[in-house]
Amino acid sequence: MELTSPDFVTGGPIPKRFTCDDVNHSPGLRIAGVPKAAKSLVLIMDDPDAPGGTFNHWLIWGLSPDLKEIVTNSVPNGAVQGLNDFKKNGYGGPCPPSGEHRYYFRLYAVDIPVNLRPAARRADVDKVLRGHILKDAVLMGRYARPNSRRD
């Protein structure tokens, strides 16, 4: 399975428009190689470099296993967005307090439909995924705020 973006290359910088320093749109994502046995897809975006531990920026489930693309600044039909660590449902772009951080987009193909309420948090998603992941793919981008000091 593969997860790519038309907006940045893996390991490269995430453009400012996808961050808190600009319009904070979610980047476009392209999906390939989903296993035929998958019943749904789940996407999690997190920052493991956050000072207080991993910070969750985007939780989205109910994605069709036939999905090939998530268009920039959109949510596919039927998908549900969970509560991120900004305490909002939906995408919250990179906004590191200092230095450059890594942002991981983690896509999971699962063998069950995922039916969580929109107020679900990362722990709820992780619990549902346990034992049901068929395959995963990761896309990582980096971001440092303008004029940010390096850690």
N, C-alpha and C positions, 0 to 999 in steps of 0.2 A: 504494500500500500504506500502511496506517496501523497504528501501534502506540500504544495508550492504556492507562491504568491506572484501575481503579476506586478506587485508593488515594491517588493524587495527580495533580495536573494538570501538564501539561508546563510546565517552567520554574519550577514551584512547589516548596515544601519536601517532602522525603520524610519521612513520619511516623517518629518515633523507633522504633516497634516493628520497623521493617525495617532497623535498624542494630545495630552492636556495643554500643550503649548500652542495649539492651533485648533482646527475644527473637530478633532477627536473622533474622526470617522473610523469604523472598523475597516481593515484592509481587505482587499479581495483575496480569496483563497481558491485554489484548484485542487481537486481530489481525483486520484486515479488508483486503480487496482484494489477496489473494495472486494473482499471475499463474497462469493455468491451466497454463502450461508448467513451473511449479516442481515439482521432484522432492523437495525437502526445504527445511526452514527451519533457520537457525542464529541463535542469540541470543548477543550478547556485551554484558556490562555492564562499563564501565570508567570510570576517574577520570583525566582528563587533567591535573588540577591537583595531583596527588601530587608531593611534593618531588623524588622520584627519577625523574620521568617518568611516563608513563601506567601506571596500576596497574589490573590486570584483576581484577574482582570475581566474574564469573560467565561461564563458557563452557558452552554447551549446544547440542548438535546432534542430528540424527536426529529432529527435530521434523517431524511430518506436515504437508504443505502444506495439508491440510484443517483444521488446528488453528485454532480461533477464540478460545481462551482458555487461559491458564496460570493455574490457581487459586492463590491465595495459599498460600505454603509447600508447594508441590508440584512434582513433576517429571512431565510427561506420559509415558504409557506409551511405551516404545521409545526414549525420549530418553537421551542419554549426556551426563554432565557432565564437563568437563575440569578440569585442574588450574589453580586460580586463583593469584594472586600471594601469597595467604596460605599457599600450598603445600597446599591442600585441594581435594578434588573437591566441587564444589557451589557454592552461593551463599555469598558473604561480603559482608555489608552494609557500607554507608558507615561509615567510622571515621577521619575525617580527623585528622591530628595537630594541626592548628590551622586556624582560619578556616573559611570556607564553601567547599565544593568542589562541582563539578558532576559528576553521575553520568549517563552516557549508556547507555541500553539501545538497542542497535543490532540490528535484525532484518534478516536477509538471506534472500531467496528465491533459491534456487540451482537450476541445471539438472541437477544430479547428486546422487545420494545421497552423504551425507558419512559415511564409515566410518573414524573415528579411534579409537584406543585411549583409555580413560579417563584415562591419564596425559598425554594431549596438552596442550600449552600454546598460548598465543595465536599464537605464530609458526607452529605446525603448522596451526592453523585458518586463518590468513591465507593460507598457502601453498596449501591446498586450495581456498579460495574464489577465488583469483586467476583471472580470466577466466570465472568461472561464475556471477557475480551477475546475476540478472535484474532485481531491484528491491530497494530497501532502505527502511527506515523507522526513524526515531529518536525516542525519548522521553527527555527530559532532566529530571532532578530535582536539587534542591540540598539539601545538608545541612551544618550546622555543629554540632559537639558542644556540649552545654550548658556554659556558662562558658568557651567557647573564645575566645581572643583573635582579632581579625580580622587577616589578613595585610596 
